[in-house]
Amino acid sequence: TSMNLESRSILRTIRVGEVAPGSVTVRWDGRGENGSLVAPGRYLIAVVVTDSLGQSSRGETLARVDY
C-alpha cells in the first residue's frame, strides 16, 4: 500500500499472489488506483505478508517520487 505522507491518503494497494519463500521484488509504477501518476512527494510504502498458517507480519519504508 502506498500512502501520501502529507495528505495521509492511501493511493494504491498492490496484491501479489502466492510466492515461494525468499526475496520478492514488487515494482510500483508511481500510479494511483485510478491509473494517474501520483503527485511528487514523500510516500509511506507498507508491506504485509501472510504465511501459509495465516500469520502476518508488516513492514514499512519511505519512498520519494520526483518527476
VENHU-V154659 format. One record per backbone hydrogen bond with DSSP energy under -1.0 kcal/mol. NH is the residue of the N-H (numbers start at 0). CO is the residue of the C=O. E is the energy in kcal/mol with one decimal. If there is no record, write none. Layout:
nh=NH co=CO e=E
nh=NH co=CO e=E
This chain:
nh=1 co=11 e=-2.5
nh=2 co=43 e=-2.1
nh=3 co=8 e=-2.2
nh=4 co=41 e=-2.2
nh=7 co=3 e=-2.0
nh=10 co=1 e=-3.2
nh=11 co=1 e=-1.1
nh=31 co=35 e=-2.8
nh=32 co=10 e=-2.3
nh=34 co=31 e=-1.9
nh=37 co=29 e=-2.8
nh=40 co=64 e=-1.9
nh=42 co=62 e=-3.3
nh=43 co=2 e=-2.8
nh=44 co=60 e=-3.3
nh=45 co=0 e=-2.6
nh=46 co=58 e=-3.2
nh=48 co=56 e=-2.7
nh=50 co=54 e=-2.5
nh=53 co=50 e=-2.2
nh=56 co=48 e=-2.2
nh=58 co=46 e=-2.5
nh=60 co=44 e=-2.1
nh=62 co=42 e=-2.8
nh=64 co=40 e=-2.9
